[in-house]
Amino acid sequence: MATVTGTIVWTEPVDDEVSASITQTWTDQAIKCYVTKADCANCSIPKGGYSFICQMNKVVPVLLKTLGKPEQKRLDKLMPYLSQY
């Protein structure tokens, strides 16, 4: 489904389609999902009442395949915040 806003067309992912924009780099959220082994029960996204469905369980395998594991320095930086999950 596409939504037109001014001159920008936003395309929503359909079923198993993953947005290419979230498979380009390791975001903090993607690293959190990687560290917790996609344990959705311990994630803030499903509990947040967002208007989108989390796709991290599909994004993390793509990131691992294309970029490899997240850099250790990023993991080290985020671990104090991730230890609560």
C-alpha positions as CSV (number, residue, x, y, z in Angstrom):
1,M,0.0,0.0,0.0
2,A,1.3,3.4,-0.9
3,T,0.4,6.7,0.9
4,V,1.0,10.0,-0.9
5,T,2.1,12.9,1.3
6,G,2.9,16.0,-0.8
7,T,5.4,14.7,-3.4
8,I,6.7,11.8,-1.2
9,V,5.2,8.4,-1.7
10,W,5.5,6.1,1.4
11,T,5.3,2.4,0.7
12,E,4.3,0.1,3.6
13,P,5.9,-3.3,3.7
14,V,3.5,-6.1,2.7
15,D,3.5,-9.4,4.8
16,D,7.1,-10.7,4.7
17,E,8.6,-7.7,2.8
18,V,11.1,-5.8,4.9
19,S,11.7,-2.2,4.4
20,A,15.2,-1.7,2.8
21,S,15.8,1.4,4.9
22,I,16.1,-0.6,8.1
23,T,18.4,-3.2,6.7
24,Q,21.3,-0.9,5.9
25,T,22.9,-0.4,9.3
26,W,22.9,-1.8,12.9
27,T,20.6,0.5,14.8
28,D,20.4,0.5,18.6
29,Q,17.1,-1.3,18.3
30,A,18.5,-4.0,15.9
31,I,21.4,-4.5,18.3
32,K,19.0,-4.9,21.2
33,C,17.1,-7.5,19.2
34,Y,20.3,-9.3,18.3
35,V,21.5,-9.4,21.9
36,T,18.2,-10.6,23.3
37,K,17.9,-13.2,20.5
38,A,14.6,-11.6,19.3
39,D,12.9,-12.2,22.6
40,C,9.8,-10.0,21.9
41,A,8.5,-10.6,25.5
42,N,11.4,-8.4,26.7
43,C,11.1,-5.7,24.1
44,S,9.6,-2.3,24.4
45,I,8.2,-2.2,20.8
46,P,5.3,-4.7,21.3
47,K,4.5,-3.0,24.6
48,G,4.7,0.5,23.2
49,G,1.4,0.6,21.4
50,Y,3.1,1.7,18.1
51,S,1.1,1.8,14.9
52,F,3.6,-0.5,13.2
53,I,4.5,-4.2,13.5
54,C,8.1,-4.8,14.6
55,Q,10.2,-6.3,11.8
56,M,13.4,-6.8,13.8
57,N,13.0,-10.6,13.7
58,K,13.3,-10.3,10.0
59,V,15.9,-7.4,9.9
60,V,18.5,-9.0,12.2
61,P,19.1,-12.0,9.9
62,V,19.5,-9.7,6.9
63,L,22.0,-7.5,8.8
64,L,24.0,-10.5,9.9
65,K,24.1,-11.8,6.3
66,T,25.1,-8.5,4.8
67,L,27.1,-6.7,7.5
68,G,28.1,-9.4,9.9
69,K,27.8,-9.1,13.7
70,P,27.5,-5.6,15.2
71,E,30.8,-4.0,16.1
72,Q,32.0,-5.0,19.6
73,K,32.4,-1.3,20.6
74,R,28.7,-0.7,19.8
75,L,27.8,-3.7,21.9
76,D,30.0,-2.6,24.8
77,K,28.5,0.9,24.6
78,L,24.9,-0.4,24.7
79,M,25.3,-3.3,27.1
80,P,24.6,-1.2,30.3
81,Y,21.3,-0.2,28.8
82,L,20.5,-3.6,27.4
83,S,21.2,-5.5,30.6
84,Q,17.8,-4.5,31.9
85,Y,16.1,-6.6,29.1
